[in-house]
Amino acid sequence: FRKRLAQAGLLSPAHFYGMSETGFLDARAIRQILRYLPPGTSELMCHPGYRDVELEKTGTRLLSQREIEIEGLTAASIKNFVVSRGIQLWNYKDFVEMTQRTYMAA
């Protein structure tokens, strides 16, 4: 899939997590993923949000799970773990900008 993305001119990180954890991404699962991150850039797919009338209208199966993900992603234990491991958190805009700078420097 990464090859197809590159052919289309789309950037992607070296590693991707969260597909098999969809609907089960709590603080424990997040810590487990972070514990074994390899060197390089990784993406964590998640769907944080709040269960409300609008979300329920969408037909998604991820309702209460979105609130569990917010709790996990914002838990003090996760924040402390990230800091203790020296993990840098980026959004996709940061990733694109850093990748473009790397390509220009090469």
ABEGO torsion letter per residue (X at the ends): XAAAAAAAGBBBBABBBGAAABGABBAAAAAAAAAABBBEBBBBBBBBEBBBAAAAAAGBABBAAAAAAAAAAABAAAAAAAAAAGBBBBBAAAAAAAAAAAAAAX
